[in-house]
Amino acid sequence: MKTFTRHDAVIAGKILAEVARAEIMPRFNGSLASSTREKSSTFDVVTDADEAAEREIAQRLLQLYPGALVIGEEAAGRDPGVLSRIATADLAFIIDPIDGTKNFSSGVPLFGVMLAATVRGEVVMGVIHDPVCDDTSFAVRGGGAWRQGADMIDKEIKVALPVPVNQMHVVAGTNFLPQPMRSTVIRSLPKVAMNFWMRCAAHEYRMAAAGHCHALLYYKLMPWDHAAGWLIHEEAGGYSAHFDGSPYKPDHLTGGLICAPDQSSWGLLRDALFSDAPEGDPTTD
């Protein structure tokens, strides 16, 4: 069974950075043409940059790891059945070539490239690259989480210290919540100090893992959006679980997800957001 090291993660990060420089940024700044096409909605879009970056990342991974299962967001859209193989594959790589494609296609410099490695359904490596700032966040199972900028110096990252619910800054991706859950959570969000959504899980996970916000809430759980960030957050000291308290796995596509500094914070936030109690409820104290 393949064991991933920090060296393996850095090599993977180098692949993401090189592909981003060659295939993504030239299409963002206009030096290469890039068309945008809708997939399931006006928000769910794909660009030439997504497709070109995914092909190149997949090719380079298979050169290093022949026989690995490679699951890219765009390829999985054409063959959704490939997701069922995550739980049993001896080695799988899950790629989001551009997380935040709507931002990218709108000219907003807030998008990232995400890569997770799994071994028989367990996430063992996570890498998130920011092409705009040329900065990468990493994690390997049992090896901690760190970031590396243009200076190539490793900086360990840690989640924020626990605070009461009414002091929490929370990423709340409420758009995909079903009713009546969505209305309940929206009514409860005033219990936290601040809530926001960046339309980019790559940067939201990076913020939470580095301690720049306290918690994340998601409902839609496609593995390319969450597997890498989930491990980085966990290795940075965080705690996460589905809304019912069960553990996250990369082949879980439903159940929602809350990431928090620790298990106690998770429970307090979950109770506060899923309760219709008024703002003065004791769970916010």
MINUVEX-512799 format. One record per residue: residue number from 0; residue in one letter; chain; x, y, z of N, C-alpha, C, O in turn. Coordinates in steps of 0.1 Angstrom, whole numbers. Layout:
BEGIN
   ketor   miti   mike    n.xx    n.yy    n.zz   ca.xx   ca.yy   ca.zz    c.xx    c.yy    c.zz    o.xx    o.yy    o.zz
     NUM      A      A       X       Y       Z       X       Y       Z       X       Y       Z       X       Y       Z
...
***
This chain:
BEGIN
   ketor   miti   mike    n.xx    n.yy    n.zz   ca.xx   ca.yy   ca.zz    c.xx    c.yy    c.zz    o.xx    o.yy    o.zz
       0      M      A       8     -12       0       0       0       0       9      12       0      18      13       8
       1      K      A       6      22      -9      14      34     -10      12      43       2       1      46       7
       2      T      A      24      47       8      24      57      19      29      70      14      40      70       8
       3      F      A      21      80      15      25      93      10      33     101      21      29     101      32
       4      T      A      43     108      16      52     116      24      50     131      21      44     134      11
       5      R      A      57     139      29      56     153      25      63     156      12      60     165       4
       6      H      A      74     148       9      80     149      -4      71     146     -15      71     153     -25
       7      D      A      63     136     -14      53     133     -24      43     144     -26      39     148     -38
       8      A      A      39     150     -15      29     161     -16      35     173     -23      29     180     -31
       9      V      A      48     176     -20      55     187     -27      56     185     -42      54     194     -50
      10      I      A      59     173     -46      60     170     -60      46     172     -67      45     177     -77
      11      A      A      35     167     -60      22     169     -65      19     184     -66      13     189     -76
      12      G      A      23     192     -56      21     206     -56      28     213     -68      23     222     -74
      13      K      A      40     208     -71      47     213     -82      40     211     -95      40     219    -104
      14      I      A      34     199     -97      26     196    -109      14     206    -110      12     211    -121
      15      L      A       7     208     -99      -4     217    -100       0     231    -103      -6     238    -111
      16      A      A      12     236     -98      16     249    -100      21     251    -115      18     261    -121
      17      E      A      28     241    -120      33     242    -134      21     241    -144      21     249    -153
      18      V      A      12     233    -141       0     232    -150      -8     245    -149     -13     250    -159
      19      A      A      -9     250    -137     -17     263    -136     -10     274    -144     -17     282    -150
      20      R      A       3     275    -143      10     285    -150       9     283    -165       8     293    -173
      21      A      A       8     271    -170       8     268    -184      -6     269    -190      -8     273    -201
      22      E      A     -16     264    -183     -29     262    -188     -40     271    -183     -50     274    -189
      23      I      A     -39     275    -170     -49     282    -163     -47     298    -164     -56     305    -169
      24      M      A     -36     302    -159     -34     317    -158     -34     324    -172     -39     335    -173
      25      P      A     -28     318    -183     -29     324    -196     -43     326    -201     -46     335    -208
      26      R      A     -52     317    -197     -66     318    -201     -73     328    -192     -84     333    -195
      27      F      A     -68     330    -180     -74     340    -171     -70     354    -174     -79     363    -174
      28      N      A     -58     356    -178     -53     370    -181     -56     373    -196     -53     384    -200
      29      G      A     -61     364    -204     -64     367    -217     -54     364    -228     -56     367    -240
      30      S      A     -42     360    -224     -32     357    -234     -35     344    -242     -29     343    -253
      31      L      A     -43     336    -237     -49     324    -244     -64     325    -244     -70     329    -233
      32      A      A     -71     323    -254     -85     323    -255     -91     312    -247     -85     301    -246
      33      S      A    -103     314    -240    -109     304    -232    -124     306    -233    -129     317    -229
      34      S      A    -132     296    -238    -146     297    -238    -152     291    -226    -146     283    -219
      35      T      A    -164     296    -222    -171     291    -210    -185     285    -215    -192     290    -223
      36      R      A    -188     273    -209    -200     266    -213    -207     262    -200    -201     258    -190
      37      E      A    -220     262    -200    -229     258    -189    -229     243    -188    -229     236    -199
      38      K      A    -229     237    -176    -232     223    -174    -246     221    -169    -255     220    -177
      39      S      A    -248     221    -156    -262     219    -150    -269     232    -148    -281     232    -146
      40      S      A    -262     244    -148    -269     256    -145    -260     268    -149    -248     265    -153
      41      T      A    -265     280    -147    -256     292    -151    -245     293    -141    -235     300    -144
      42      F      A    -246     287    -129    -235     288    -119    -225     276    -122    -213     278    -119
      43      D      A    -230     265    -126    -222     253    -128    -216     253    -143    -223     249    -152
      44      V      A    -204     259    -144    -199     261    -157    -185     254    -159    -179     250    -149
      45      V      A    -181     252    -171    -168     247    -174    -161     255    -185    -168     261    -193
      46      T      A    -148     256    -184    -140     264    -194    -130     256    -200    -127     244    -196
      47      D      A    -124     261    -211    -113     254    -218    -101     252    -208     -94     242    -209
      48      A      A    -100     261    -198     -89     260    -189     -91     248    -180     -81     240    -177
      49      D      A    -104     245    -175    -107     234    -167    -102     221    -174     -95     213    -169
      50      E      A    -107     220    -187    -104     208    -194     -90     205    -197     -85     194    -196
      51      A      A     -83     216    -201     -69     215    -205     -60     211    -192     -51     203    -193
      52      A      A     -63     218    -181     -56     216    -169     -58     201    -164     -49     195    -159
      53      E      A     -71     197    -164     -74     183    -159     -66     173    -167     -61     163    -162
      54      R      A     -66     174    -181     -59     165    -189     -44     164    -186     -39     153    -185
      55      E      A     -38     176    -184     -24     176    -182     -20     171    -168     -11     163    -166
      56      I      A     -28     174    -158     -26     169    -144     -27     154    -144     -19     147    -138
      57      A      A     -38     149    -150     -40     134    -150     -29     127    -157     -24     117    -153
      58      Q      A     -24     133    -168     -13     126    -176      -1     126    -168       6     115    -168
      59      R      A       3     136    -161      15     137    -153      14     128    -141      24     122    -137
      60      L      A       2     127    -135       1     118    -123       3     103    -128       9      95    -121
      61      L      A      -3     100    -139      -2      86    -144      12      82    -148      16      71    -148
      62      Q      A      20      92    -152      34      90    -154      42      86    -142      51      77    -142
      63      L      A      38      92    -130      44      89    -118      38      77    -111      45      69    -104
      64      Y      A      25      74    -113      18      64    -106      10      56    -116      -2      56    -117
      65      P      A      17      48    -125      10      40    -135      -1      30    -128       2      24    -118
      66      G      A     -12      30    -134     -23      21    -129     -32      28    -119     -42      22    -115
      67      A      A     -29      40    -114     -37      46    -105     -51      50    -111     -51      53    -123
      68      L      A     -61      51    -103     -74      56    -108     -73      71    -107     -70      77     -96
      69      V      A     -76      78    -118     -76      93    -118     -90      97    -120     -96      94    -131
      70      I      A     -96     105    -111    -109     110    -112    -109     125    -113    -106     132    -103
      71      G      A    -111     131    -124    -112     145    -126    -127     149    -126    -136     142    -130
      72      E      A    -129     162    -122    -143     166    -121    -150     166    -135    -161     161    -136
      73      E      A    -143     170    -145    -149     171    -159    -151     157    -164    -161     154    -170
      74      A      A    -141     148    -162    -142     134    -167    -153     127    -160    -161     119    -166
      75      A      A    -154     129    -147    -165     123    -139    -179     127    -143    -189     120    -142
      76      G      A    -180     140    -148    -192     145    -154    -197     136    -165    -209     135    -168
      77      R      A    -188     131    -173    -191     123    -184    -193     108    -180    -200     101    -187
      78      D      A    -187     104    -169    -189      90    -164    -190      90    -149    -181      87    -142
      79      P      A    -202      94    -144    -204      95    -129    -202      82    -122    -199      82    -110
      80      G      A    -202      70    -129    -200      57    -122    -186      56    -117    -184      47    -108
      81      V      A    -177      64    -121    -163      62    -116    -162      66    -102    -153      61     -95
      82      L      A    -171      73     -96    -171      77     -82    -173      65     -73    -167      65     -62
      83      S      A    -180      55     -78    -182      43     -69    -169      35     -67    -169      26     -59
      84      R      A    -158      38     -75    -146      31     -74    -137      37     -63    -126      31     -60
      85      I      A    -140      48     -58    -131      55     -48    -129      46     -36    -118      45     -31
      86      A      A    -139      39     -31    -139      32     -18    -130      20     -20    -125      15      -9
      87      T      A    -128      14     -32    -120       2     -33    -107       3     -40     -99      -6     -40
      88      A      A    -105      14     -47     -92      16     -55     -80      16     -46     -80      22     -35
      89      D      A     -70       8     -50     -58       8     -42     -51      22     -41     -45      25     -31
      90      L      A     -52      29     -52     -47      43     -52     -56      51     -62     -57      47     -74
      91      A      A     -61      62     -57     -69      71     -66     -65      85     -64     -61      89     -53
      92      F      A     -65      93     -74     -63     107     -74     -76     114     -78     -82     111     -88
      93      I      A     -80     124     -70     -92     132     -73     -88     146     -76     -82     153     -68
      94      I      A     -92     151     -88     -87     164     -93     -99     173     -95    -109     170    -100
      95      D      A     -97     185     -90    -106     197     -93     -96     207    -100     -89     214     -94
      96      P      A     -97     207    -114     -87     215    -121     -88     230    -118     -78     237    -118
      97      I      A    -101     235    -117    -103     248    -112    -115     248    -103    -127     246    -107
      98      D      A    -113     249     -90    -124     251     -81    -127     266     -80    -118     274     -77
      99      G      A    -139     269     -82    -143     283     -83    -143     288     -98    -139     299    -101
     100      T      A    -148     279    -106    -148     282    -121    -157     294    -124    -154     302    -133
     101      K      A    -168     296    -116    -176     308    -119    -168     321    -116    -170     330    -123
     102      N      A    -160     321    -105    -152     332    -102    -142     334    -114    -140     345    -119
     103      F      A    -135     323    -118    -125     323    -128    -131     329    -141    -125     338    -147
     104      S      A    -143     324    -145    -149     329    -158    -154     343    -157    -157     349    -167
     105      S      A    -156     348    -144    -161     361    -142    -150     371    -140    -152     383    -138
     106      G      A    -138     367    -141    -126     376    -139    -123     379    -125    -116     388    -122
     107      V      A    -128     370    -116    -125     372    -101    -114     363     -98    -114     351    -100
     108      P      A    -103     369     -92     -91     361     -89     -91     353     -77     -83     355     -68
     109      L      A    -102     345     -76    -104     337     -64    -108     323     -68    -120     319     -69
     110      F      A     -98     315     -71    -100     301     -76     -88     293     -72     -77     299     -69
     111      G      A     -89     280     -73     -78     271     -69     -78     258     -76     -88     254     -82
     112      V      A     -67     251     -75     -65     238     -81     -64     228     -69     -56     230     -60
     113      M      A     -72     217     -69     -73     208     -58     -70     194     -62     -74     189     -73
     114      L      A     -62     187     -54     -58     173     -56     -58     165     -43     -52     170     -33
     115      A      A     -65     154     -43     -65     145     -32     -60     131     -37     -64     127     -48
     116      A      A     -53     124     -28     -50     110     -31     -57     102     -20     -57     105      -8
     117      T      A     -63      91     -25     -70      81     -16     -64      67     -17     -60      63     -28
     118      V      A     -64      60      -7     -60      46      -7     -71      38      -1     -74      39      11
     119      R      A     -78      30      -9     -89      22      -4    -100      31       3    -105      27      14
     120      G      A    -102      42      -2    -113      51       3    -109      60      15    -117      68      20
     121      E      A     -96      60      18     -91      69      29     -83      80      22     -74      77      14
     122      V      A     -85      92      26     -78     103      21     -64     104      27     -63     104      40
     123      V      A     -53     103      19     -40     102      25     -31     114      21     -21     116      27
     124      M      A     -36     122      12     -28     134       8     -38     145       2     -47     141      -5
     125      G      A     -36     157       6     -44     168       0     -35     180      -3     -26     183       4
     126      V      A     -37     185     -15     -30     197     -20     -39     207     -26     -48     203     -34
     127      I      A     -38     219     -22     -46     230     -28     -36     241     -33     -29     247     -24
     128      H      A     -37     244     -46     -28     255     -51     -36     267     -55     -46     266     -61
     129      D      A     -31     279     -51     -36     291     -55     -28     297     -66     -17     302     -64
     130      P      A     -33     296     -79     -25     301     -90     -22     315     -91     -12     320     -96
     131      V      A     -31     323     -85     -29     338     -85     -18     342     -77      -9     350     -81
     132      C      A     -17     337     -64      -6     341     -55       5     331     -55      15     333     -48
     133      D      A       4     320     -63      15     310     -64      18     305     -50      30     305     -46
     134      D      A       8     300     -43       9     296     -30       2     283     -28      -9     281     -34
     135      T      A       7     273     -21       1     260     -20       0     255      -5       9     258       3
     136      S      A     -12     249      -2     -14     243      11     -13     228       9     -18     222      -1
     137      F      A      -8     221      19      -5     206      18     -10     199      31     -10     205      41
     138      A      A     -12     186      29     -14     178      41     -11     163      36     -14     159      25
     139      V      A      -5     156      45      -4     141      44      -9     135      56      -7     140      67
     140      R      A     -15     123      55     -21     116      66     -11     114      77      -1     107      74
     141      G      A     -13     119      89      -4     118     100       8     126     100      17     125     108
     142      G      A       9     135      89      22     143      88      19     158      89      29     166      87
     143      G      A       7     162      93       5     176      96       1     183      83       0     178      72
     144      A      A      -1     196      84      -5     205      73       4     217      73       8     222      83
     145      W      A       7     222      61      16     233      59      13     240      46       6     235      37
     146      R      A      18     252      45      17     259      32      31     263      28      41     264      36
     147      Q      A      32     266      15      45     270       9      42     280      -2      35     278     -11
     148      G      A      49     292       0      47     303     -10      59     303     -19      66     293     -21
     149      A      A      60     314     -26      70     316     -36      84     315     -30      94     312     -37
     150      D      A      86     317     -17      99     316     -10     103     302      -8     114     299      -3
     151      M      A      94     292     -10      96     278      -9      99     274       6     105     263       8
     152      I      A      95     282      15      97     279      29      84     273      35      73     279      33
     153      D      A      85     261      41      73     255      47      69     262      60      77     266      68
     154      K      A      56     265      61      50     272      72      39     263      77      29     261      70
     155      E      A      40     257      89      30     249      95      17     257      97      18     269     101
     156      I      A       6     251      95      -7     258      97     -16     251     107     -15     239     109
     157      K      A     -24     259     114     -32     253     125     -46     260     124     -47     272     120
     158      V      A     -56     253     128     -70     259     128     -71     269     139     -62     270     148
     159      A      A     -81     277     139     -83     288     149     -86     281     163     -90     270     163
     160      L      A     -83     289     173     -87     284     187    -102     284     188    -109     293     182
     161      P      A    -107     275     196    -122     275     198    -127     288     205    -120     294     213
     162      V      A    -139     293     200    -145     304     206    -160     301     207    -165     292     201
     163      P      A    -167     309     215    -182     307     216    -188     309     202    -183     316     193
     164      V      A    -200     303     200    -207     304     187    -209     319     183    -207     322     171
     165      N      A    -212     327     192    -215     341     189    -202     349     185    -203     361     182
     166      Q      A    -190     343     186    -178     349     181    -172     342     168    -162     346     164
     167      M      A    -179     332     163    -174     325     152    -176     332     139    -186     338     136
     168      H      A    -166     331     130    -167     335     116    -168     322     108    -160     313     109
     169      V      A    -180     321     101    -184     308      95    -186     310      80    -193     319      75
     170      V      A    -180     301      72    -183     300      58    -196     291      58    -196     280      62
     171      A      A    -207     296      52    -219     289      52    -224     288      38    -230     297      32
     172      G      A    -222     276      32    -227     274      18    -241     269      18    -244     258      16
     173      T      A    -250     279      20    -264     275      22    -272     273       9    -283     268       9
     174      N      A    -266     277      -2    -273     277     -15    -278     263     -19    -289     262     -25
     175      F      A    -271     253     -15    -274     239     -19    -282     232      -8    -286     220     -11
     176      L      A    -285     238       3    -293     231      13    -307     229       9    -313     239       3
     177      P      A    -313     218      11    -327     216       7    -336     223      18    -332     225      29
     178      Q      A    -348     226      13    -358     231      23    -365     219      30    -366     208      25
     179      P      A    -369     221      43    -368     234      51    -355     236      58    -354     246      65
     180      M      A    -345     228      56    -332     229      63    -326     243      59    -321     249      68
     181      R      A    -327     247      47    -321     259      43    -326     271      50    -319     280      55
     182      S      A    -339     272      52    -346     283      59    -342     283      74    -340     293      79
     183      T      A    -341     271      79    -337     270      94    -323     275      96    -321     283     105
     184      V      A    -314     271      87    -300     276      89    -299     291      86    -292     297      94
     185      I      A    -305     296      76    -305     310      73    -310     318      85    -305     329      89
     186      R      A    -321     313      91    -327     321     103    -317     320     114    -317     329     123
     187      S      A    -309     310     115    -300     308     127    -287     314     125    -279     316     135
     188      L      A    -283     318     113    -270     324     111    -267     337     119    -255     339     122
     189      P      A    -277     345     122    -274     356     131    -268     353     144    -263     361     151
     190      K      A    -268     340     148    -262     336     161    -247     336     160    -240     336     171
     191      V      A    -241     336     148    -226     336     147    -222     351     144    -230     359     141
     192      A      A    -209     354     147    -205     367     145    -204     372     131    -207     383     128
     193      M      A    -201     363     121    -200     366     107    -202     353      99    -197     343     102
     194      N      A    -209     355      88    -210     344      79    -208     349      64    -212     360      61
     195      F      A    -202     341      56    -199     345      42    -197     332      34    -196     321      39
     196      W      A    -196     334      21    -194     323      11    -186     329       0    -189     340      -6
     197      M      A    -175     322      -4    -166     328     -14    -167     322     -28    -160     325     -37
     198      R      A    -177     312     -29    -179     305     -42    -166     297     -46    -164     295     -58
     199      C      A    -159     293     -36    -146     286     -39    -142     279     -26    -136     284     -17
     200      A      A    -145     266     -26    -141     257     -15    -126     257     -13    -121     256      -1
     201      A      A    -118     258     -24    -104     257     -22     -99     268     -13     -91     265      -4
     202      H      A    -103     280     -14     -99     291      -6    -106     291       8    -100     295      18
     203      E      A    -118     286       8    -125     285      21    -118     275      30    -116     277      42
     204      Y      A    -114     263      25    -106     253      33     -93     259      37     -88     256      48
     205      R      A     -86     266      28     -73     272      31     -74     281      43     -66     281      52
     206      M      A     -85     290      42     -87     299      53     -89     292      67     -83     296      77
     207      A      A     -98     282      67    -101     275      79     -89     268      85     -87     268      97
     208      A      A     -82     261      76     -70     253      81     -59     262      86     -52     258      95
     209      A      A     -58     274      81     -48     284      86     -53     293      97     -46     301     102
     210      G      A     -65     290     102     -70     297     114     -76     311     111     -77     319     120
     211      H      A     -80     314      98     -85     327      95    -100     328      95    -106     338      93
     212      C      A    -107     316      97    -121     316     100    -123     304     109    -114     295     110
     213      H      A    -134     302     116    -136     292     126    -143     279     120    -140     268     125
     214      A      A    -152     281     111    -159     269     107    -164     270      92    -165     281      87
     215      L      A    -167     258      87    -172     257      73    -185     248      74    -186     239      82
     216      L      A    -195     252      66    -207     244      64    -210     242      50    -211     251      42
     217      Y      A    -211     229      46    -214     226      32    -225     215      32    -228     208      41
     218      Y      A    -232     214      21    -242     204      18    -238     195       7    -238     183       9
     219      K      A    -235     200      -5    -231     193     -16    -217     188     -15    -208     196     -12
     220      L      A    -215     175     -16    -202     169     -12    -195     162     -24    -191     150     -22
     221      M      A    -193     168     -35    -186     161     -46    -171     160     -41    -166     170     -36
     222      P      A    -165     149     -43    -152     146     -37    -141     156     -42    -132     159     -34
     223      W      A    -142     161     -54    -131     170     -59    -132     184     -52    -123     191     -51
     224      D      A    -144     187     -46    -146     199     -38    -141     198     -24    -138     208     -18
     225      H      A    -140     186     -19    -139     185      -4    -127     176       1    -122     178      11
     226      A      A    -124     165      -7    -114     155      -1    -101     162       3     -96     159      14
     227      A      A     -95     170      -6     -82     176      -3     -83     186       9     -75     185      18
     228      G      A     -93     195       8     -95     204      19     -98     198      32     -93     203      43
     229      W      A    -106     188      32    -110     181      44     -98     176      51     -96     177      64
     230      L      A     -88     169      44     -76     164      50     -67     175      55     -62     174      66
     231      I      A     -66     186      48     -57     197      52     -63     203      65     -55     206      74
     232      H      A     -76     205      66     -82     210      78     -80     200      90     -77     205     101
     233      E      A     -82     187      87     -80     177      98     -66     177     103     -63     177     115
     234      E      A     -56     177      94     -42     177      98     -37     190     104     -27     190     111
     235      A      A     -45     200     102     -42     213     109     -48     214     122     -48     224     129
     236      G      A     -54     203     127     -60     202     140     -75     203     141     -80     203     152
     237      G      A     -82     204     130     -96     206     130    -104     193     132     -99     182     132
     238      Y      A    -117     195     134    -127     184     135    -138     186     126    -143     197     124
     239      S      A    -142     175     119    -154     176     110    -162     164     111    -158     153     115
     240      A      A    -175     165     106    -184     154     106    -196     158      97    -199     170      95
     241      H      A    -203     148      93    -216     151      86    -226     157      96    -223     157     108
     242      F      A    -237     162      91    -246     169     100    -251     159     111    -255     164     122
     243      D      A    -252     146     108    -256     136     119    -245     132     128    -247     123     136
     244      G      A    -233     137     126    -222     133     134    -213     122     129    -203     119     135
     245      S      A    -217     116     118    -209     105     113    -197     110     105    -197     121     100
     246      P      A    -187     102     104    -174     107      98    -175     108      83    -183     101      76
     247      Y      A    -168     118      77    -168     120      63    -159     110      56    -148     106      61
     248      K      A    -163     106      44    -155      98      35    -156     104      21    -166     110      18
     249      P      A    -145     102      13    -146     109       0    -156     104     -10    -159     111     -20
     250      D      A    -161      92      -7    -172      87     -16    -186      90     -11    -196      86     -17
     251      H      A    -187      98       0    -200     102       5    -203     115      -2    -196     125      -2
     252      L      A    -215     115      -9    -219     126     -17    -230     134     -10    -234     144     -15
     253      T      A    -235     129       1    -246     135       8    -243     135      23    -233     129      27
     254      G      A    -252     141      30    -250     141      45    -245     154      51    -245     156      63
     255      G      A    -241     164      42    -236     177      46    -223     175      54    -219     164      57
     256      L      A    -217     186      57    -204     186      64    -202     199      71    -204     210      66
     257      I      A    -198     198      84    -194     209      92    -179     207      97    -176     196     102
     258      C      A    -171     217      94    -157     216      99    -155     227     109    -159     239     107
     259      A      A    -149     224     121    -148     233     132    -134     231     139    -127     221     136
     260      P      A    -130     240     148    -117     238     155    -116     225     163    -105     220     164
     261      D      A    -127     221     169    -127     209     177    -141     203     178    -150     209     173
     262      Q      A    -142     191     184    -155     184     184    -165     192     192    -177     192     189
     263      S      A    -161     198     203    -170     206     211    -176     218     203    -188     220     203
     264      S      A    -167     225     196    -172     236     187    -181     231     177    -191     238     173
     265      W      A    -178     220     171    -187     214     161    -201     212     166    -210     215     160
     266      G      A    -202     206     178    -215     203     184    -222     216     187    -234     216     185
     267      L      A    -216     226     193    -222     238     196    -227     245     183    -239     250     183
     268      L      A    -219     245     173    -223     252     161    -234     244     154    -244     250     149
     269      R      A    -233     231     153    -244     223     147    -257     225     154    -267     227     148
     270      D      A    -257     225     167    -270     227     175    -275     241     173    -287     243     171
     271      A      A    -266     251     172    -271     265     170    -277     267     156    -287     274     155
     272      L      A    -271     262     146    -276     264     132    -288     256     129    -296     261     120
     273      F      A    -290     245     135    -301     236     131    -312     237     140    -322     229     140
     274      S      A    -312     248     149    -323     250     158    -330     263     154    -323     273     150
     275      D      A    -343     264     155    -351     276     153    -352     284     165    -359     294     165
     276      A      A    -344     281     175    -345     289     188    -340     303     185    -332     305     176
     277      P      A    -345     313     192    -341     327     190    -326     329     193    -320     321     199
     278      E      A    -322     341     189    -308     345     189    -302     344     204    -290     341     205
     279      G      A    -310     345     214    -306     345     227    -305     331     233    -303     329     245
     280      D      A    -307     321     225    -306     307     229    -293     304     236    -283     309     232
     281      P      A    -293     295     247    -281     293     254    -269     287     246    -258     288     249
     282      T      A    -273     281     234    -262     275     226    -253     286     220    -242     282     215
     283      T      A    -257     298     221    -248     309     215    -240     315     226    -232     324     223
     284      D      A    -241     311     238    -234     318     249    -220     312     250    -212     316     259
***
